[in-house]
């Protein structure tokens, strides 16, 4: 009788333990990006929601990001109300050197990760990219954030925010040397796209020839995204 009980216990343990031991481990991902060159997309919870994902940025490393920030919070209430019908006037203000209307910048990750302005966010790794390619993408974006550029009548500025390419001309550019050209400034997803496209044209996160939206980046088949 005791022997039967013992066999019964062993059978039960086998039923419970063996499947657990054989079950594949779930793939865990860190709660925030850890690799330089990773891409971040976020959804606005406050200003507007037009394309699903509303913002895109590049992870620099060490809890820092590189982004083209339009600074919605610094606009007047009327400017926010009229947007994007007033995109051209906002563009001209940014291109004149007024950083309250946007710039390319180096920011803390918490600006997106812990911000009340975003209701959701994800980060992704560019599939097949080498460490040198990741570094090159970061270097491209960092160069645009550095205060070494002429903007309007000012010197030592970061590159301005480009509103016209997105809303007026439905286009995107990698880089421009003339300070009033559309390629001189960047909108958020354009900066991310340009940084990686500049590394290799294979890393084209856009599936058409028009503007590049954060949502197109967030749905690119060239990026593996993780939800924290």
C-alpha positions, 0 to 999 in steps of 0.5 A: 500500500505504501509502495502504491502511494509512493508511485502515485506521488512520483507520477503526479510529480512527473506530470507537474515537473516534466512539462515545466522543465520542457517548456521554453523560457519566455523571451524577456526584454529590458523595460527600456532600451539598452543599445545605442541606435535603438529606435523609440516610438511614442503615442501622445496623450495630450497634444494630438493623435493623428497617425497612431505613433506620434513621436520617434527618437533615437536612443543614444545610450546612457539613458539619453536620446536624440530627437527633433522636438517641436516643443508644443508646450512652448507654443501659444494656446492659439498656435496649438489650436491652429496646428497644423494649419499654421505649420509654415509660420512655425517652420519659419520661427524655428528656422529663424533660430527661435528654439521654442519652436523646435530643434534637434537635441540631446535629451534624457530618456525620461522625457519620453519614458516617464512623461505624462505627454505619452500614453504608450511607448515602445523601443526597437532594434534595427534587424541585422545592424552591426555595432559600427552601424549603430554608432554611425546612426547615433553619430549622424543624429548627434552631429545635428544636435551639436551647437555648431550650426548657423540658424537664421542670423545666429551661430552655434545652434542645433539644427532647426525643426522642419515643419514644411517637409511633413505638412506642406511638401510631403517629403523627407531629406537626409541632410542639407548644407544650406541653412534655409533648405528643407534638408537643414532641419528635421521633424522627429521621424525624419531625423530617425529615418535619415540617421539610419538611411545615411548609414545604408539605404537598405535601412529605409523604414519608409514604404513610399516616397513621401514623408516618413511618419512615426507610425511607419517607423513603428510598423517597419519590418526592418525593426524588432519592437519590444513593449516594455 
